[in-house]
Amino acid sequence: MATVSLNSVFDMIKYGSDKKCLIEEAQRALILNFDKDKYDSIKVTLPCVTYSFLFNGYRNSKSIIKPTGIIAIDMDGDTKCPDEDILYASYKTLSNKGRHCLVKVEGLTQNNFRYNYELISEKLGINADLNAAKVTQPFIIPFDSSIYINNDSEIWKANEIKKTHIIPEKKEKVIGNGVGQSEKKRFTNLNDIIAHIDFDGEAIYDNGEKFGVASIFIPRHGIREGYRNTILIAIGYQFRALNPTSSYYDIYNLLQDINKKHSKPPVTKKELKKLVNSIMKTESDDLKLTLNERKRFVFNPDYDLTRKERQSLVMTAINKDKARKSFEEIRAALDEWEFLKHGKITQKKLAMVAGKNIKTIKKYYSKFKDKIKSLNKSYKEKTKPP
């Protein structure tokens, strides 16, 4: 692995390296012939560059020497160059279906790399590939004579994230204080779920669909008369299911505290003891968690995120997922296109067949333009009179 200047990389991109013929062959294979295997076989032979850090020997996180002052963002599904003052350089990727965007950064480190990758992506207003948000990420050096370079671009000042353990926010008031025992008690099983999630350095994990979580909640406006027994039993049972070794007094002390603070009015001590006796009748082996919360997104406990930052991460993930689904649905419509039924592929017809708004089709049309052209041409040749 060698170190090269940024200007040398830009020259290779703009004027073409000795691999220019191979680059063009790979693009023909992918775009015109839909031969992904050939494209991939050529791709692995092409030179690549890692922009953000210098390495001592092998390219891994342990051999990092120092940051270069540059961060590269892998922009998915769009070839339009962003219009932002912080954009230093941008060029089309090897596949011609996206762009690489470079930004000058001050204060970039291994720890804050991922976070700033996401923040800069939002600032640029692009759909970034978060799988490429790695300090060791290599970028294929393509050929793009129209590479954009702005030497006077603004410098992004890296934002820091303090790494501390956090307690996830809840929609209702969550009991999170100890109840007087030396043994630590659980008030949710979310941490158990988080322990089995590989965040891969990301601040957020998207499960794709909602899953159940068992938590202990107190109604936001307190426990009203007529609902006190039902709610207190539910809380006590859930607490015991989360902590099977809990004693009678563990349950009683917890419910007594909740009863005093939140029941309107509180139940008597005599009634409270009856409730705890009822809870303790269930054998430990028969205890079952009540999944009373639904989650799709989980935040990495290594990141101290504000509420606004969490909301931003969720919206970014949702928008990325929507874009992916739209792309897949349009591609599926093209792959299954019935020329005898629909005739030549047009934007209007594609919107109808894919079940999409015409604006959505126009947004993604550039990604499928070559494929549509090829399909229409093939159909025309097949139906041409002899």
N, C-alpha and C positions, 0 to 999 in steps of 0.2 A: 504494500500500500504506500503510495507516494503522496506528497503534499504539492498541490498546484495552486497558482494564484487564481483569484476569482475572475480576473480579466481574461485569463487563458481559457477558463471554462466558458465564459460568455462568447469568446471568439469561436470556440468549437461549436457552440450552439448556433451562432449567427452564420458562420461561413461553412460549417460542415467539417467534421473530422475525417480521418481515413476510414471511418466506419459509415460514412454517409450512404454508400450503396446498400449496406446491410440494413440501415435504418429504413430506407425507402422500400426495401424488399419486405421487411417486417410489417410496414404499414399497408402495403398492397395485400399481404396475406390476411391481415385482420379486417381491413375495411372493404376490400373488393371481393375477396374469396372466402371470407368468414372462416378462415383456417386458423383457429386459436392455437392449435398445437404447434404449427410452424412459427407463428408469431412468438410464442413463449420460448421455443428452442433458439430463436435468434436473439431474443431479449436478454437471455442469460450471458451472451457473449459480448454484450455492449458495455462500454466503460460507464462507471457511475461515480457520483460524488456525494460526500456527506458534508453539508454546509455549516452546521452550527458549532461543531467542536473539532479541535485538533486532537489526534490520538498518537500515543506512543506505541508503534507496532500495530497490533491487532485492533480492530474496531469493536471495542466493547466498553461498557460504562466504567470499568475499573482502570482502563488505560487512557482516560481522558486527560489531556494536558491543560487545556484552557479553552474558553469559548472564542469564537471567531468574530462575534458581534453581528452575526447574521442568523436569521431563522427562516426556514423554508416550509411553506404550507402546501400540502398536496390538495389541490382544488378538484373536486369531483363533478363530473357531468355537465360542465359548462366551459366554453372556450373564450367567452367574453372577458377581456382584461378589466379587472376592477379599477375604479376611478377613485383613488384615495391618496392623500399626500404622503402616507407612510409607505406606499408601495415603492420599493427600490428597483426590483426587476421582476419580469414575468414572461413566461414562454409556454408554448403548447407542449404537452407531454408526448411521449413516443406514440401513444395510441391515437393522438389527435382528438381525444374526447374530454380532455381536461387541461389544467394549467398548473404550473408550479409558480408560486408567488414568494418572492424573497423580500424580507423586511429587515432593516437595520435595527439592532436591539442593544440596549445598554443594561447590563446587570443580569444577563441570562445565566442561569445555573441549571444543573441537573434536576434540582428539586423543584424549581419553578417553571421548568421547560413546558411540561404538559399544560399547565394552567394558562401560560401566556400564549401557547399555540392556539388554544380555544378562544381566548380573548381577542387575539389578533384576527382570527378567522371571522369573529363576529364584527369587528371593526371594519374589515374589508367587505363584509356582507356576502361571504361566499359559503358554499357547502363543502366544508373541509373533510377529508378522510382522516378520522381520528385514529385509525389503525396505523397511520404514518407518523403519529405524534410521538416519535421515539428519538432519543438523543443520538442513536446509532443509525437512524434511517438513511439508507442509500437512495439517491435519485439518479435514474438513468439519464445520461446526457444525450438529448435528442438533436434534431436539426430543425431550427425555426429561424429563418432569415429575418422575420419581423419581431424578434425579441424586443421587449420593452425594457429600457434602462433609464432610470432617473437618479443620477448621482447626487442630486440635491434633495433627495427624499428626506422627510422628517424621521427622527430617531425615536423608536418606541422605548419607553422606560419600563423595564420589566416589573411586574407586580409580584410581590412575595406572598406566600401562603404559610401561615404558621401551622406546623404539624402537631396537632393535639387531638386527643380522643374527644369525640362529641357525642351527645345524646340526641338522636334524631327527634325532630319536632313532631308533635302529634296534633291532630285536629281537635281533640278533646284534652282536658286536663289529665295528665298522666301522673300516677303516683310514682315518685322516683326517690323518695327518702327512705332511709332504713327504719325498721320498726323495733329497734332495740336489741337485736340479736347480733352475736359476733359473726355468724355465718352470713355471707352476702346473699341477698335474695334477688330473684329475677322478677321484673315487672313487665317483661316482654320477651319473646323468643327471637326478636329481630337480630340480636347480636349473634345468636347461634347460626342464623341463616347467613349473615354477613361473613362469618368465619369460613364458609364453604364457597364464597364468591371470589373468583380471580379478577380483580379490578385491572390488572395489567398496567398499573400506574395511573389509571383514569380516575377522575373525581366522582364519576357517576356510573352506575351499572343499569342498563336497560334490559329487563327480563323479556321484553317483547309483549308480554301479557301479564295481567295482574295475578298475584299469588296471595295466599292467605297468611296473615300474621296474627299471633295471639298476644294481646296486650291487655293491660288493666286501665280502664277509663273511669273517670267520674263525670257524670253529666255536667255540661258547662254551667248550667243554671241551678245546680244543686239537686238534691234528691227529695222530691216532693212527697207529701203524705199520700198514701195509696200505692206508692211504688217503692217505698223504703225497703221492705222485706225482700222483694224480688231482686232489686239492684244490689243490696248488701250481700245476699246469698250468691249472686252471680260473681261479684267481685271476690268474695272469699273463696269460692270454688275455683275460679281462674287462678288466683294466687296459689292455691294448694296444688293445682295441676302444673303450674310453672315451678313449684318448689315442693315436690312430693314428700320430702322429709320434714316439712313444717309441723310444728306441734300445735296443740289446742291453743296455747297462749300466744303463739305467733299470729294465728288467725284472729284471735280475740283482740289483741292489742292493735292490730291493723284496722279492723272494722270499728273498734271503739274510737280510734282517732278520726277515721272518715265520718263516722256517725256524728261526732261532736261538731266537726267543722262544716259538714255539707248536708246533713239531714235536716229537713224543715217540717216539723220539729224533730229532734233526735228521738229514736226509740229508747225504751227503758233498758237498763242493764239486764233485767230479767229476760226481756224479749231478745236482746242481743245474744245472750248465752244460749238460748234455744236455737237461734240461727246458726251459731258456731257448732253446736251439737249435731245439727242436721248436716252441716258441711262435712264434719269429721266421720259421719257414718259410712261414706263411700270408701271402699278399700283402695289403697294406693295403686294397685295394679289396674283398677277400673277407671282411674282418673283420665279424662280426655280434655285436651286443650280446645277452647272455643276460638275459632279463627274469626275474630270480630273486626279485622282491619284488612283492607285490600291495598296492595302496593304493586306498582310496575317498576318504579325506579328506586334504587338504593344508593345512598351516598357513601363514598369511601370515608371511613372514620379517621383516616390519616390527614384529611383536609378539614380545616376550620373554615367552613363556608357560611357566608351570611345568607339570610333568607332570599335576598335579591339574587345572589349568585346561584343559589339552588334553582330558583325559578328560571333563571336564564339557561342553566344547563338542561333543565327539563324541556324547555321550549326548543332549544337547539336539537335535542335528541328526537323530539316529536317531529320537527320539520324535516330532519334528515330521514326519518322513517317514512314520512309521507312522500318525500321526493323519491326514495327508493321504490316504494310501492307503485307510484305513478309510472316510473321508468319501467318496472317489470310488467305492469299491465299493458303499457303501450307496446313493449317488445313482444309480449304474448299475442297481442292483436295482430301484429305484423307477421309473426311466425305462423299464425293460423289463418292468414288472410285467404279468403275465398274469392278469387278473381272472377269466377263465373257468376257469382252472386253480387259482388260489390264493384267489379270492374277495376279500373286503374286506381291506385292509392293516391288520395289527395288528403290534405289536412282536414277538410270538412268530413270526408268519409271516415277517416281514421278516428276523429272525435266521436262519431256516431258508434262505430264498431267497438272502440275501447271504452265507451261510456264516460268520456271525459269532456270537459269544457274546451272549447276551441282555443281559449287562452292558454290552457295547460298544454295542449298539443303544440302550439307555437313556441312555448317556452322550451320544450324538449325536442323540437323538430330537428335542430342542428345535429343532435346526437344520432339521429336515424336517417338523416338526409341521404347519405351515400347508400345505405341499405335499401331505402325506398326506391332510389334511382335504379339500383341494380335489379330489384324485384320487378319493377315496372318494365324495365328493358327486357328482362328475361321473358315476361308474359307477352310482351309485344312481338318478340321474335317467334315464340311458340304459336301465336295466333295469326302470324303473317301468312297470307295466301302463298302457295308454292309458285 
